[in-house]
Amino acid sequence: MSEVYARPEPSLIPIPRPLCPMCQRRMTLIRIGLGCSDPDMRVFECSNCGQVYGRPADDPIKSAR
């Protein structure tokens, strides 16, 4: 009997949430938008102090090399 090895889809992998630079609490992902270059821009917001922080998403193809 053969075993099936399933790999999670990239969209099912958890997105790491950064710490707020002001109050050091975990930020919440509020939006994924198109970046200026290839990676998408992820926008996080702190529910405690309202700080908004954006950073480009990691490119899974480039990081696998």
N, C-alpha and C positions, 0 to 999 in steps of 0.2 A: 504494500500500500504506500503510495507516494504522499509526502507531506507537502502542504501548501505554505509557502512563506509569503506573507503579505507585508507590504511596506506602506506606511501611511502616506497619503497624498500630501504634497507640500502645504496645501491650505489647512490641513488638520494638525500640523505641527504648531505647538504653542508659540506665541510671539513673546519674546522677552520684554518685560516692562521695566523701563528705567526708573531710577529713583529721582524724585523731584529735587532740583538743585537748591530750592529754597527751604523746604521743610523735611526732606529726606524720606518721604512716604512714596509708596509705589504709585506710579501714574497709570492712567487708564487710556487705552487706545480709543480715540474718538473718530479718526478718519484715516483712510488710505487713499492718497491721491497720486496723480502722475508727477514724477520728478522731472527735473530738467534733463537728466541723463537717463540711462536705462533703468536703474532701480526705482521702485515706487517710493514716494515720500510718506512716512508714517508720522502722524500727528498725535501726541499724547497730551492729556490734561490732568492736572492734579485736582482731585476732588476736595482736598483740604484747603489749599490756598489759591487755586484757580490758575496757576502757572501753566503756560502752554509751551510745548517743546516739540520740534519736528526734527526728524533725522531720516536719511535714506535707508531703505530696507537692504539687508545683505543679499547679494546675488548668490543663490545656491550653487550655480554652475561654477562661478569663480572661486568660491570658498571650498569647493570639493577638490580642487586641484592642489 
